[in-house]
Amino acid sequence: MIDFANFYQLIAKNRLSHWLHTLPAQLHAWQHDNLHGDLPRWNRALNKLPMLAPGNVELKSRVEVGGMDSLNEGERKKTESLLRQFMPWRKGPFHVHGIHIDTEWRSDWKWDRVLPHISPLQGRYVLDVGCGSGYHLWRMVGEGAKLAVGIDPSPLFLCQFEAIRHFMDNDQRAHLLPLGIQELPDLRAFDTVFSMGVLYHRKSPIEHIEQLRNQLKDDGELVLETLVVDGDENQVLMPSDRYGKMRNVWFLPSSAALTRWVERCGFTEVRIVDENMTSTDEQRRTDWMINESLSDYLDPHNPALTVEGYPAPKRAVLIARKAKD
């Protein structure tokens, strides 16, 4: 069973120690609630992964551990079969001892768009909200983060993260906790907080921005990436039902409206640093994610629109600094 004792020991001696007032009870309740369902099966697969020296570990330009010569063909097939038990793999890609986990998203492309604009992560405490499989946590570690903490309530994402960490010799610089941001106390401890691909899933985007602010120390940096639409500061799209076949999409602001929201929530130096139309090369069906993907969500006759007739996905990256309380 996945346990979090190493994380408790780690934060007991750093600036996150006050989190221990609430965190162990929350994660104990999570473990109890997941005694049934898929988690026990995924845990068994984790326990069967081979013990290997990590060998070469590359986190700066990609997430890669080991090489082709680490496993013989039979061992590689067995390991790949175990890793496939954690499908669908959505965020990546990963290269593990010669196995290419070709995920639905090219999360490395997003990182390439974000990285040039953020403050250097060297020595920083970083929080990644809605981190998925934890791909970006490893890239944050690759940039020198002292501690990268991801939160995402999905048990599958936790198991995917733990599978990769298993091959990283149980690296303790990155941790994933199966929590939503609404379950976090106001820690006010992180130097940088990322929220990428989350805001449009929140019924109250202003509340989400405030929750992000409450995790940052004074002068900390917010990195917010979300779906946007064209228009001025008064333009916001609220789908009548689904957007790109997704039920849980609530608000898609213009970049100007998003900037105003963030400024109203107590941030300064707010700026949009990137806008990008999501392509079917960046998000697509693969051998590791065989369900529907972006091409199925777009109008087959006009890819500038979703199947519902809304503007196709465009993502903006916003960076801001927390004003002092």
Secondary structure as UniProt FT lines:
FT   HELIX           5..11
FT   TURN            12..13
FT   TURN            15..16
FT   HELIX           17..21
FT   HELIX           23..33
FT   TURN            37..38
FT   HELIX           39..48
FT   STRAND          57..58
FT   STRAND          64..65
FT   HELIX           68..70
FT   HELIX           73..83
FT   HELIX           84..86
FT   STRAND          91..92
FT   STRAND          94..96
FT   TURN            97..98
FT   STRAND          99..101
FT   STRAND          105..106
FT   HELIX           107..114
FT   HELIX           115..117
FT   TURN            122..123
FT   STRAND          125..129
FT   TURN            132..133
FT   HELIX           135..142
FT   TURN            143..144
FT   STRAND          147..151
FT   HELIX           155..167
FT   TURN            168..169
FT   TURN            172..173
FT   STRAND          174..177
FT   HELIX           181..183
FT   STRAND          190..196
FT   HELIX           199..201
FT   HELIX           205..213
FT   TURN            214..215
FT   STRAND          216..229
FT   TURN            233..234
FT   STRAND          236..237
FT   TURN            244..245
FT   STRAND          252..254
FT   HELIX           255..264
FT   TURN            265..266
FT   STRAND          267..277
FT   TURN            280..282
FT   TURN            287..288
FT   HELIX           294..297
FT   STRAND          298..299
FT   TURN            300..301
FT   STRAND          302..306
FT   TURN            307..308
FT   STRAND          314..322
//
